[in-house]
Amino acid sequence: MSNLLLKEKLIERLPSIPKVVHEVWKIIEQKNAEPAKVSEVISKDISLSAKVLKLVNSPFYGFPNRISSIKHAVILLGLDAIRGLLISTVVFGDINEEIKDMWDHACDCATIAGIIAKVLDIKESDELTVAGLLHDMGKVILKNYFPELEAKIKTLQKIENIPDSEAEKKVIGISHDTINKWITEKWHFPPILTEAIVFHHNISGAGKYRLFSAVIGLADFLSYLYRLSPDKLSLPNMDEKICGILGLNPKVMDQIFSEMDKTLYPINWDEF
């Protein structure tokens, strides 16, 4: 299957955006969008409201007090982060056994991205958390809508013990990063989310938001490293430019690892 044909089929099979989500996006894209209006629209959909509040109260945000209203969540996170959370409910849908590992990894990556932002004093921590949650959405779309291709990728990965992105390129000619790009174009992602998600394995390709691509690249690598086990021995490629862009040194990494241990060790993502 050619890349063009794959793109056409993928765009065609993408889940339709729920009416309420589409309405929220239209509000957010307006100048001087009002958070109160956004929260009012989301609150009309009980199921969506429940999913958003569940995510907002997940450990990767680490708010000290429980967030019980959509209005409070919108004010705390900001409009771009809320838009990203809404996208995640569309991409992942209802978490089942088929995508549970992907969901767990996405939650780990989101948590670590937030930790890195905290340690490095990056103010856009909420946007980075959302980017961590969505960084592998191309894989989720492949799994849900092209299971035959995803099965070939997984088989090759196990046989050759290579990272996902390498196996993807061998089977379909592109990696999930390219699929991420197609989705961000289709759904009109904001630039900060787009670059963080699309270029986390290729920092050189990023532009204005290279810093955020580097954060997600590091978070992705560390999430695999943290969960390394005998049945999961392969690590994703990490762009060598990340250390320089983020100004990493042993002291900073010790802080990141310390926060990861405190936050991730007691978590069971099945509860969220």
Secondary structure in CASP SS format (residue, H / E / C, confidence):
PFRMAT SS
TARGET T0000
AUTHOR 0000-0000-0000
METHOD secondary structure of the structure
MODEL  1
M C 1.00
S C 1.00
N H 1.00
L H 1.00
L H 1.00
L H 1.00
K H 1.00
E H 1.00
K H 1.00
L H 1.00
I H 1.00
E H 1.00
R H 1.00
L C 1.00
P C 1.00
S C 1.00
I C 1.00
P C 1.00
K H 1.00
V H 1.00
V H 1.00
H H 1.00
E H 1.00
V H 1.00
W H 1.00
K H 1.00
I H 1.00
I H 1.00
E C 1.00
Q C 1.00
K C 1.00
N C 1.00
A C 1.00
E C 1.00
P H 1.00
A H 1.00
K H 1.00
V H 1.00
S H 1.00
E H 1.00
V H 1.00
I H 1.00
S H 1.00
K C 1.00
D C 1.00
I H 1.00
S H 1.00
L H 1.00
S H 1.00
A H 1.00
K H 1.00
V H 1.00
L H 1.00
K H 1.00
L H 1.00
V H 1.00
N C 1.00
S C 1.00
P C 1.00
F C 1.00
Y C 1.00
G C 1.00
F C 1.00
P C 1.00
N C 1.00
R C 1.00
I C 1.00
S C 1.00
S C 1.00
I H 1.00
K H 1.00
H H 1.00
A H 1.00
V H 1.00
I H 1.00
L H 1.00
L H 1.00
G C 1.00
L H 1.00
D H 1.00
A H 1.00
I H 1.00
R H 1.00
G H 1.00
L H 1.00
L H 1.00
I H 1.00
S H 1.00
T H 1.00
V H 1.00
V H 1.00
F H 1.00
G C 1.00
D C 1.00
I C 1.00
N C 1.00
E C 1.00
E C 1.00
I C 1.00
K H 1.00
D H 1.00
M H 1.00
W H 1.00
D H 1.00
H H 1.00
A H 1.00
C H 1.00
D H 1.00
C H 1.00
A H 1.00
T H 1.00
I H 1.00
A H 1.00
G H 1.00
I H 1.00
I H 1.00
A H 1.00
K H 1.00
V H 1.00
L C 1.00
D C 1.00
I C 1.00
K C 1.00
E C 1.00
S H 1.00
D H 1.00
E H 1.00
L H 1.00
T H 1.00
V H 1.00
A H 1.00
G H 1.00
L H 1.00
L H 1.00
H C 1.00
D C 1.00
M H 1.00
G H 1.00
K H 1.00
V H 1.00
I H 1.00
L H 1.00
K H 1.00
N H 1.00
Y H 1.00
F C 1.00
P H 1.00
E H 1.00
L H 1.00
E H 1.00
A H 1.00
K H 1.00
I H 1.00
K H 1.00
T H 1.00
L H 1.00
Q H 1.00
K H 1.00
I H 1.00
E H 1.00
N C 1.00
I C 1.00
P C 1.00
D H 1.00
S H 1.00
E H 1.00
A H 1.00
E H 1.00
K H 1.00
K H 1.00
V H 1.00
I H 1.00
G C 1.00
I C 1.00
S C 1.00
H H 1.00
D H 1.00
T H 1.00
I H 1.00
N H 1.00
K H 1.00
W H 1.00
I H 1.00
T H 1.00
E H 1.00
K H 1.00
W H 1.00
H C 1.00
F C 1.00
P C 1.00
P H 1.00
I H 1.00
L H 1.00
T H 1.00
E H 1.00
A H 1.00
I H 1.00
V H 1.00
F C 1.00
H C 1.00
H C 1.00
N C 1.00
I H 1.00
S H 1.00
G H 1.00
A C 1.00
G C 1.00
K C 1.00
Y C 1.00
R H 1.00
L H 1.00
F H 1.00
S H 1.00
A H 1.00
V H 1.00
I H 1.00
G H 1.00
L H 1.00
A H 1.00
D H 1.00
F H 1.00
L H 1.00
S H 1.00
Y H 1.00
L H 1.00
Y H 1.00
R C 1.00
L C 1.00
S E 1.00
P C 1.00
D C 1.00
K E 1.00
L C 1.00
S C 1.00
L C 1.00
P C 1.00
N C 1.00
M C 1.00
D C 1.00
E C 1.00
K C 1.00
I H 1.00
C H 1.00
G H 1.00
I H 1.00
L H 1.00
G C 1.00
L C 1.00
N C 1.00
P H 1.00
K H 1.00
V H 1.00
M H 1.00
D H 1.00
Q H 1.00
I H 1.00
F H 1.00
S H 1.00
E H 1.00
M H 1.00
D H 1.00
K H 1.00
T H 1.00
L H 1.00
Y C 1.00
P C 1.00
I C 1.00
N C 1.00
W H 1.00
D H 1.00
E H 1.00
F C 1.00
END
